[in-house]
């Protein structure tokens, strides 16, 4: 027989919630934060490249310049805006503050310390025992780093505009301050820094590099501006070169200024005479050149979605690319099934993450294809991806480590999202409305019907014979698709702001209405939908309903809205995300696609508490005929039927058996244990463990 003992062991996996992220009843669990590249550095003595990748860093062995090899990675909590390497690695990590890492062994980097600032660190320069941080809100923050495990602020200086770049020379910090140009700060007393001069550049000062008595400014659409700073109280411009696109970053080496010029790649400017700079060469890059670092004959370019580009500059008049490494893009969509998260990752296509350990998810496989991956839906062995101008892409994921595209259907519009039901893929195709694709044979998809909605179809949800469409300017549009070849208009429900997302649960449609937040529509009578409730938020882009909660991807915040009373929804939990939250998928944990910051994983204490109560109810509802020889018989109440996997472990923690449950499980479960030796075991349901004794 089997006896269940009511002592419950909880898999808490406690992780710290950092003060830089506002939170309520939600904790950070883990992340896979990788995305586009904004920053790059280089260790010339040990020949390794340090590349910012969204909210992470990739470290490459550069022993062979034609083939940089990734050797390790760093995961931060924010977005890597800039980095400074001098014995240690200092990271301007946006919401994640200033991070300090030890990379004596580049294959095994270790975080030493962190210091949060009042705003968002965008750049950092280290001199002596101090880190000088360009804090986006318009401040220079001075951090004492003499004890790297415990950095702390000692002084600050505010000025008009924003703070994007900083360079320290002698007793002065030179700050690129956006619309307020160049600001010059006296830092001879780090505790009491003060502004002594400024020069208002024509456009937007993004970055600054100081050499001799000149400050070289990457000034956005005004290109390179060269400022004489021999008298810091009276700086003035002596020369400029207007680059073709948008100057984001500048690096000086010898007589040349190297400009990361966004869409125009790397520009090389001869500045031996600062009053008369002239471009001598350029090398276009596939992405948006955002940062540049020069060492010897090489320029290392952080090329946003283009990743790392390595340019040979031995002949400045004829630079050329010798190697590259493609990083991730923007995580826009996410679908979780079992131990895998499927990411619609912008230009990087489909990425598959192993999330069996949510504290440390890792990329298992990837599949690239044309277009820009916005949304993903998984059904059976296939992932269906909405890929913008490249329509619907169908990926075989039967081997998650080696996904492969097997077919596609090029829709007529801009595929934003996809929902699969009963052998049909329903595509929210912006100005071309909803397209209905027969995928009964995934190798040969074909369109069977469509409906042009009044505005732009951004999202859709299928429930029964109806498709519920988030129609950008309209709100909710309801279609009858009982005959997929002839979808019929049923009704609209006009809503404020912009419709980004829709989720249907029971008799209600939940709408993510961007600036207007969450709107709840009674659709019990589809021909007469009516608003019953709403909750105002910042910028709702996606919504997912599970149990009594609507999970909102809301600007740079994950929100949990209690919808147990649809007429009066209320916020119960939230967590600030490192970047714009674009999609949310609650599973065992809450998975959030965060665009430039990849995937963030959270857990809610509210849901945990409610699940604890639920599982006590499950215990009291167990069906245990006597004697039991070969099966564990469970009775699950309806609220618990979202469980996907039940596992049995030995006393030593070894997994003995697991049962993968169907998507719609019955109340009564019979779990076979025939052949398992008598003894004490642990039965794991989601994140709760029950002690069981098997006697035979």
C-alpha positions in Angstrom: 0.0 0.0 0.0 1.0 3.7 -0.3 0.8 6.1 2.6 1.0 9.9 2.1 2.5 11.8 5.0 1.4 15.4 5.2 4.8 16.9 5.6 5.5 19.1 2.7 9.0 20.1 1.5 9.1 23.3 -0.5 11.4 23.9 -3.4 11.9 27.6 -2.7 15.3 28.2 -4.4 15.6 31.6 -2.7 17.1 34.3 -4.9 17.8 37.9 -3.8 15.6 40.6 -5.1 17.8 43.6 -5.8 16.8 47.2 -4.7 17.3 48.4 -8.2 14.1 46.7 -9.3 10.8 47.8 -7.8 8.8 44.7 -6.8 5.7 43.6 -4.9 5.1 39.9 -4.1 7.4 38.8 -6.9 11.0 37.6 -6.8 13.6 37.3 -9.5 14.6 33.6 -10.2 16.9 33.6 -13.2 17.4 34.9 -16.7 18.8 34.4 -20.2 19.4 38.0 -20.8 21.2 38.0 -24.2 20.3 40.4 -27.0 21.8 43.1 -29.3 25.2 44.5 -28.8 25.8 48.1 -27.5 29.3 47.9 -26.0 32.7 46.3 -26.7 36.2 46.1 -25.1 39.4 44.3 -25.6 42.3 42.8 -23.5 45.3 43.2 -25.7 47.7 41.4 -23.5 45.6 38.2 -23.2 43.8 38.7 -26.5 40.2 38.4 -25.6 37.2 40.4 -26.7 34.5 41.5 -24.2 31.2 42.1 -26.0 28.0 43.4 -24.5 25.0 41.3 -25.6 21.7 42.8 -24.4 21.7 42.1 -20.6 24.8 39.9 -20.8 28.4 39.8 -22.0 30.1 37.3 -24.3 33.8 36.8 -23.9 35.8 35.6 -27.0 39.3 34.2 -27.5 40.9 36.4 -30.2 44.1 34.3 -30.7 42.9 33.8 -34.3 41.6 37.1 -35.6 39.7 35.4 -38.4 37.8 33.2 -36.0 37.0 34.6 -32.5 35.8 31.8 -30.2 33.3 32.3 -27.4 34.7 31.0 -24.2 32.3 32.3 -21.5 29.4 34.6 -20.7 28.2 36.9 -18.0 24.6 37.5 -17.0 23.8 40.9 -15.6 20.4 42.2 -14.3 20.1 45.2 -16.6 21.2 46.0 -20.1 24.9 46.4 -20.8 25.1 50.0 -22.1 28.9 50.4 -21.7 31.9 48.7 -20.2 35.4 49.7 -19.0 38.1 47.1 -18.6 41.2 47.8 -16.5 42.3 44.8 -14.5 38.7 44.3 -13.6 35.5 44.7 -15.7 33.2 47.6 -14.9 29.7 47.5 -16.5 27.3 50.4 -16.9 24.3 48.1 -16.6 21.3 50.5 -16.9 18.7 49.4 -14.3 21.2 46.9 -13.0 23.5 49.7 -11.7 27.3 49.5 -11.8 28.6 46.0 -11.8 32.2 44.9 -11.0 33.5 41.6 -12.3 36.7 39.7 -11.9 37.9 38.1 -15.1 41.4 37.0 -14.1 40.2 33.7 -15.6 38.1 34.8 -18.6 36.6 31.3 -18.8 35.1 31.7 -15.4 34.2 35.4 -14.6 33.0 36.2 -11.1 30.9 39.2 -10.0 32.5 41.1 -7.1 30.1 43.9 -6.4 27.3 46.2 -7.5 26.3 49.8 -6.8 22.9 51.2 -7.8 22.5 54.8 -8.8 19.5 57.1 -8.7 19.0 56.8 -12.5 20.4 54.4 -15.2 24.2 54.0 -15.7 24.9 54.5 -19.4 28.7 54.8 -19.3 31.6 54.3 -16.9 35.3 55.4 -16.7 37.6 54.2 -14.0 40.6 56.2 -12.7 42.4 55.3 -9.5 40.0 54.2 -6.7 37.0 55.7 -8.4 34.4 54.8 -11.1 32.9 57.8 -12.8 29.4 56.9 -14.0 27.3 58.8 -16.5 23.9 58.4 -14.9 21.2 58.9 -17.6 19.0 61.3 -15.6 21.7 64.0 -15.9 24.3 63.3 -13.2 27.8 62.3 -12.8 28.0 59.8 -10.0 31.4 59.1 -8.4 31.7 55.6 -6.9 34.5 54.5 -4.5 35.7 51.1 -5.8 38.7 50.6 -3.5 36.9 47.6 -2.1 35.3 46.1 -5.2 33.0 43.9 -3.1 31.5 47.0 -1.5 31.4 49.9 -3.9 29.7 53.1 -2.7 28.9 56.6 -3.9 31.0 59.4 -2.5 29.9 62.4 -4.7 27.8 63.5 -7.6 27.2 66.5 -9.9 24.0 67.3 -11.7 23.7 69.3 -14.9 21.0 69.9 -17.6 20.2 67.2 -20.2 21.1 63.6 -19.9 24.3 61.7 -19.3 25.3 59.3 -22.0 29.1 59.2 -22.1 32.0 60.0 -19.7 35.8 60.3 -20.1 38.2 61.3 -17.3 41.5 63.2 -17.9 43.5 64.7 -15.1 41.2 66.5 -12.6 38.3 66.7 -15.0 35.4 64.4 -16.1 34.0 65.2 -19.5 30.4 64.2 -20.0 28.4 63.8 -23.2 25.1 65.1 -22.1 22.7 64.6 -25.0 20.9 67.9 -25.8 23.1 69.7 -23.4 26.3 68.9 -25.3 29.7 68.6 -23.4 29.8 69.2 -19.7 33.1 69.6 -17.9 33.2 68.6 -14.2 36.1 69.4 -11.8 36.7 66.1 -9.8 39.8 67.1 -7.9 37.7 66.6 -4.8 35.7 63.5 -5.6 33.3 64.2 -2.7 32.4 67.6 -4.1 32.6 67.6 -7.9 31.4 70.7 -9.6 30.7 71.9 -13.1 33.3 74.4 -14.4 32.4 74.7 -18.1 30.3 73.4 -21.0 29.9 73.5 -24.8 26.5 73.1 -26.4 27.0 70.9 -29.4 24.5 71.2 -32.4 22.8 67.8 -31.9 22.8 65.0 -29.3 26.1 64.3 -27.6 26.3 60.5 -27.3 30.0 59.9 -26.4 33.2 61.6 -25.7 36.9 60.8 -26.0 39.7 63.1 -24.7 43.2 63.3 -26.2 45.7 66.0 -25.6 43.8 69.2 -25.3 40.8 68.2 -27.4 37.5 66.5 -26.6 36.1 64.5 -29.5 32.3 64.3 -29.4 30.1 61.7 -31.2 27.2 64.1 -31.7 24.4 62.1 -33.3 23.3 63.5 -36.6 25.9 66.2 -36.4 28.8 63.7 -36.6 32.1 64.3 -35.0 32.7 67.6 -33.2 36.1 68.6 -31.9 36.3 70.9 -28.9 39.3 72.7 -27.6 39.5 72.1 -23.8 42.9 73.6 -22.8 40.9 76.0 -20.7 38.1 73.9 -19.2 36.2 77.1 -18.2 36.0 78.2 -21.8 35.7 75.2 -24.3 35.1 76.0 -27.9 34.7 74.1 -31.2 37.7 74.0 -33.6 36.5 71.6 -36.2 34.0 68.9 -37.2 33.2 66.2 -39.7 29.6 65.5 -40.5 29.3 61.7 -40.8 26.6 60.3 -43.1 24.3 58.7 -40.4 24.3 59.1 -36.6 27.5 59.2 -34.6 27.0 56.9 -31.5 30.6 56.4 -30.3 34.1 57.6 -30.8 37.6 56.2 -30.2 41.0 57.9 -30.8 44.1 56.0 -31.9 47.1 57.7 -33.4 46.0 60.4 -35.8 42.6 58.8 -36.4 39.1 59.1 -34.9 37.0 55.9 -35.3 33.3 56.6 -35.3 30.5 54.0 -34.8 28.0 55.7 -37.1 24.9 53.4 -36.7 23.5 52.6 -40.1 26.7 53.8 -41.9 29.0 51.4 -40.0 32.6 52.4 -39.0 33.9 55.7 -40.3 37.6 56.6 -40.0 38.5 60.3 -39.7 42.0 61.7 -40.0 42.4 64.3 -37.2 46.1 65.2 -37.2 44.9 68.7 -37.7 41.8 69.0 -35.4 40.7 72.1 -37.2 40.4 70.2 -40.5 39.3 66.6 -40.0 38.7 64.5 -43.1 37.3 61.1 -43.6 39.8 58.7 -45.2 37.9 55.4 -45.1 34.9 53.4 -43.9 33.6 49.9 -43.6 29.8 49.4 -43.6 28.3 46.9 -41.2 25.1 44.9 -41.4 23.6 46.3 -38.2 23.7 49.6 -36.3 27.3 50.4 -35.2 26.8 51.4 -31.6 30.3 51.2 -30.0 33.9 50.9 -31.2 37.2 49.9 -29.5 40.6 50.0 -31.3 43.7 48.0 -30.6 46.6 47.7 -33.0 45.4 46.9 -36.4 41.9 46.0 -35.4 38.7 47.9 -34.7 36.1 46.0 -32.7 32.5 47.2 -33.4 29.4 46.4 -31.3 26.9 46.4 -34.2 23.6 46.1 -32.3 21.7 43.3 -34.1 24.8 42.7 -36.2 26.7 41.5 -33.2 30.4 41.7 -33.2 32.3 42.9 -36.3 36.1 42.8 -36.4 37.6 45.3 -38.9 41.2 45.3 -40.2 42.3 48.9 -40.1 46.0 48.4 -40.9 45.3 50.5 -44.0 42.9 53.2 -42.7 41.9 54.1 -46.2 40.8 50.6 -46.9 39.3 48.9 -43.8 37.7 45.6 -44.2 35.9 43.0 -42.1 37.9 39.9 -41.2 35.5 38.1 -38.8 32.2 38.4 -37.0 30.0 36.8 -34.4 26.2 37.1 -34.6 24.6 37.7 -31.2 20.9 37.4 -30.2 18.3 39.9 -31.2 15.1 41.1 -29.4 13.0 38.6 -27.5 9.5 39.5 -28.6 7.5 36.3 -28.1 7.7 33.3 -25.8 5.9 30.0 -25.5 6.7 27.6 -22.7 6.1 23.8 -22.9 7.6 21.2 -20.5 11.3 22.0 -19.9 11.6 24.3 -22.9 11.0 27.9 -23.6 10.6 28.9 -27.3 11.7 32.4 -28.0 10.7 34.5 -31.0 13.9 36.5 -31.1 13.6 39.1 -33.7 16.3 39.0 -36.4 17.8 35.9 -34.6 14.8 33.7 -35.4 13.7 31.0 -33.0 15.8 30.2 -29.9 15.1 27.2 -27.7 16.0 27.4 -24.0 16.4 24.5 -21.6 14.6 25.8 -18.4 14.8 22.6 -16.4 16.8 24.7 -13.9 15.0 28.1 -13.9 17.9 29.7 -12.0 20.2 29.0 -14.9 18.4 28.6 -18.3 20.6 28.0 -21.3 20.2 28.0 -25.0 19.8 24.5 -26.4 19.1 25.1 -30.0 18.3 27.8 -32.6 16.8 28.1 -36.1 17.3 31.1 -38.3 15.1 32.2 -41.2 14.3 35.4 -43.1 12.2 38.1 -41.4 11.8 39.3 -37.8 10.3 36.8 -35.3 7.5 38.4 -33.4 5.4 35.6 -32.0 5.6 31.9 -31.5 3.1 29.1 -30.8 4.1 25.5 -30.1 1.8 22.5 -31.0 3.1 19.0 -31.0 6.5 18.7 -32.6 6.2 22.0 -34.3 6.9 25.7 -33.5 4.9 28.2 -35.6 6.6 31.6 -35.8 5.1 34.9 -37.0 8.0 36.4 -38.8 6.9 39.9 -39.9 7.3 40.4 -43.7 8.4 36.7 -44.0 5.0 35.4 -42.9 4.5 32.1 -41.1 7.6 29.9 -40.5 7.1 26.2 -39.4 10.0 24.7 -37.4 10.4 21.0 -36.5 11.3 20.9 -32.8 11.1 17.2 -32.3 14.9 17.5 -31.5 15.0 20.7 -29.5 18.8 20.8 -29.8 18.6 20.8 -33.6 15.4 22.6 -34.7 15.0 22.9 -38.5 12.6 24.9 -40.7 10.5 22.6 -42.8 8.0 25.0 -44.5 6.7 28.5 -44.6 3.8 30.5 -45.9 4.4 34.1 -47.0 1.3 36.0 -45.8 0.4 39.3 -47.6 0.9 41.5 -44.6 3.2 41.8 -41.5 2.8 38.7 -39.3 2.7 39.8 -35.7 1.4 36.8 -33.9 0.1 33.3 -34.4 -2.4 30.9 -32.7 -2.8 27.3 -33.7 -6.0 25.3 -33.2 -7.4 22.2 -34.9 -4.9 22.0 -37.8 -5.2 25.7 -38.5 -2.8 28.5 -37.9 -4.5 31.9 -37.4 -2.1 34.8 -38.2 -2.6 38.3 -36.9 -1.2 39.9 -40.1 -1.5 43.7 -39.4 -3.2 45.5 -42.3 -4.0 42.2 -44.0 -6.2 41.2 -41.1 -6.4 37.6 -40.0 -5.1 34.9 -42.3 -6.1 31.3 -41.8 -3.5 28.7 -42.8 -4.2 25.0 -43.1 -1.3 23.2 -41.3 -2.7 19.7 -41.2 0.4 18.8 -43.2 3.1 21.1 -41.8 5.2 20.4 -44.9 2.6 22.0 -47.1 0.8 24.9 -45.4 -1.8 26.8 -47.5 -4.3 29.6 -46.9 -7.9 28.7 -46.7 -9.5 31.9 -45.6 -9.0 35.5 -44.4 -10.8 38.5 -42.9 -9.6 42.1 -43.3 -10.2 43.8 -39.9 -10.9 47.5 -39.7 -7.4 48.4 -38.5 -4.2 46.4 -37.9 -4.5 42.9 -36.5 -1.8 42.6 -33.7 -2.9 39.5 -31.9 -5.5 36.8 -32.0 -6.9 34.1 -29.7 -9.1 31.1 -30.7 -11.8 29.9 -28.4 -14.4 27.5 -29.7 -15.7 28.7 -33.1 -14.6 32.3 -32.5 -11.4 34.2 -33.2 -10.9 37.2 -30.9 -8.6 39.8 -32.5 -6.7 42.6 -30.9 -7.2 45.2 -33.7 -4.8 48.1 -33.1 -7.0 51.2 -33.5 -10.3 49.4 -33.1 -10.0 47.3 -29.9 -11.7 43.8 -30.0 -13.0 42.2 -33.2 -14.8 38.9 -33.0 -15.0 36.5 -36.0 -16.9 33.3 -36.4 -14.6 30.7 -37.9 -16.7 27.6 -37.7 -16.0 27.4 -41.5 -12.3 28.5 -41.7 -12.7 29.1 -45.4 -15.3 31.7 -44.8 -14.7 33.7 -41.5 -17.7 35.8 -40.6 -17.7 39.1 -38.8 -19.6 38.9 -35.5 -19.0 42.1 -33.5 -16.5 44.7 -32.4 -15.9 46.3 -29.0 -14.3 49.7 -29.4 -11.6 50.4 -26.8 -9.3 53.3 -26.0 -5.6 53.6 -26.9 -4.1 50.7 -29.0 -4.9 47.0 -28.9 -1.7 44.9 -28.6 -2.8 41.7 -27.0 -5.9 39.5 -26.3 -6.5 36.4 -24.1 -9.8 34.7 -23.6 -10.7 32.8 -20.5 -14.2 31.6 -19.8 -16.8 34.3 -20.6 -14.2 37.1 -20.7 -11.8 38.5 -23.2 -8.8 40.3 -21.6 -7.3 43.1 -23.7 -3.8 44.7 -23.4 -4.7 48.2 -24.5 -1.3 49.9 -24.3 -1.7 53.3 -22.6 -5.2 52.3 -21.4 -4.0 49.2 -19.6 -6.1 46.1 -19.1 -9.7 46.0 -20.3 -12.1 43.1 -19.5 -14.9 42.3 -22.0 -17.8 40.0 -21.3 -18.1 37.8 -24.4 -20.6 35.3 -23.1 -22.8 36.6 -25.9 -20.2 37.0 -28.7 -22.5 39.1 -30.8 -22.9 41.6 -28.0 -19.5 42.1 -26.2 -19.5 44.6 -23.4 -16.9 46.2 -21.2 -17.2 45.1 -17.5 -14.0 46.3 -16.0 -10.6 47.9 -16.6 -7.3 48.6 -14.8 -5.1 51.5 -15.9 -1.4 50.8 -16.4 1.5 52.3 -18.3 1.9 50.5 -21.6 0.3 47.1 -21.7 1.6 45.0 -24.7 0.6 41.5 -23.8 -1.8 39.6 -21.4 -2.0 36.0 -20.2 -4.7 34.7 -17.9 -4.1 31.9 -15.4 -6.4 31.2 -12.5 -7.5 34.4 -10.9 -4.8 36.5 -12.3 -4.1 38.4 -15.5 -0.4 38.7 -16.2 0.5 41.9 -18.0 3.7 42.7 -19.9 3.3 46.4 -19.2 6.1 48.7 -20.4 9.1 47.9 -18.3 7.0 46.1 -15.6 5.5 42.7 -15.1 2.1 43.1 -13.4 -0.3 40.6 -11.8 -3.9 41.8 -11.8 -6.5 40.0 -9.6 -9.5 39.4 -11.9 -11.5 37.2 -9.5 -14.0 40.0 -9.6 -13.9 41.1 -13.3 -15.8 44.3 -12.6 -13.2 45.5 -10.1 -9.7 44.2 -11.1 -6.9 45.2 -8.7 -3.1 44.9 -8.8 -1.6 42.4 -6.4 2.0 42.0 -7.6 4.6 43.6 -9.9 8.3 43.5 -10.8 10.3 46.1 -12.8 11.9 44.4 -15.8 15.3 45.5 -17.2 13.8 46.4 -20.6 10.4 46.6 -22.3 8.3 43.5 -21.4 6.8 42.4 -24.7 5.3 39.0 -23.9 4.5 37.0 -20.7 3.9 33.3 -20.2 3.1 32.0 -16.7 4.1 28.4 -16.3 5.6 26.9 -13.1 7.3 30.3 -13.0 6.5 33.5 -14.8 8.5 33.9 -18.1 8.8 37.3 -19.6 10.2 38.2 -23.0 12.1 41.5 -22.4 13.2 42.6 -25.9 16.8 43.7 -25.6 17.2 41.9 -22.2 16.2 38.5 -23.4 14.1 36.3 -21.1 13.6 37.0 -17.4 12.1 34.5 -15.0 10.1 35.4 -11.9 8.0 33.8 -9.2 5.1 35.2 -7.3 4.7 34.6 -3.6 0.9 35.2 -4.0 0.5 32.3 -6.4 2.8 30.1 -4.2 0.6 30.8 -1.2 -2.5 29.9 -3.1 -0.9 26.8 -4.5 0.1 25.7 -1.1 -3.5 25.8 0.0 -4.5 24.1 -3.3 -2.1 21.2 -2.7 -3.3 20.7 0.8 -6.7 20.2 -0.8 -5.2 17.8 -3.2 -3.8 15.8 -0.3 -7.2 15.6 1.4 -8.8 14.6 -1.8 -6.5 11.6 -2.6 -8.3 8.4 -3.6 -6.4 5.5 -2.0 -8.2 2.1 -2.3 -6.8 -0.5 0.0 -4.7 -2.4 -0.7 -2.8 -0.6 -3.5 -0.2 -2.6 -5.3 0.8 -1.1 -8.6 -0.6 2.5 -8.8 -0.8 5.9 -7.1 -4.3 7.1 -7.5 -4.9 10.8 -7.3 -8.0 13.0 -7.5 -7.2 16.4 -8.8 -9.7 19.3 -8.4 -10.2 21.4 -11.5 -8.0 24.2 -10.4 -5.0 21.9 -10.3 -5.3 20.5 -13.8 -2.6 22.8 -15.2 0.1 20.4 -13.8 2.1 19.0 -16.7 4.7 16.7 -15.0 4.7 14.6 -11.9 8.0 13.1 -10.7 9.1 10.5 -8.2 12.5 10.8 -6.5 14.5 8.6 -4.2 15.8 9.6 -0.8 19.2 10.4 -2.5 17.5 12.8 -4.9 17.7 10.5 -7.9 14.7 10.8 -10.3 13.1 7.3 -10.4 10.1 8.0 -12.6 8.2 10.8 -14.2 4.7 11.1 -15.7 4.1 13.6 -18.5 0.4 14.5 -18.3 -1.8 15.3 -21.3 -2.8 19.0 -21.8 -6.3 18.3 -20.6 -6.0 15.8 -17.8 -8.9 14.1 -16.0 -9.9 14.4 -12.4 -8.7 10.9 -11.6 -5.1 10.0 -12.3 -3.5 6.6 -12.0 0.3 6.6 -11.8 1.9 3.2 -12.3 4.6 2.3 -9.8 4.9 -1.4 -10.6 8.5 -2.6 -10.4 9.6 0.1 -8.0 11.3 -1.2 -4.9 9.5 -0.7 -1.5 10.8 2.3 0.4 10.5 6.0 1.0 10.2 8.3 -2.0 9.2 11.9 -2.8 6.5 12.8 -5.2 6.9 16.2 -6.8 3.9 18.1 -8.2 5.2 21.4 -9.6 7.3 23.0 -6.9 5.9 21.0 -4.0 7.2 17.7 -2.8 5.2 15.0 -0.8 6.8 12.2 1.1 5.4 8.8 0.1 6.0 5.3 1.4 5.7 2.4 -0.9 5.0 -0.9 0.8 4.6 -4.2 -1.0 
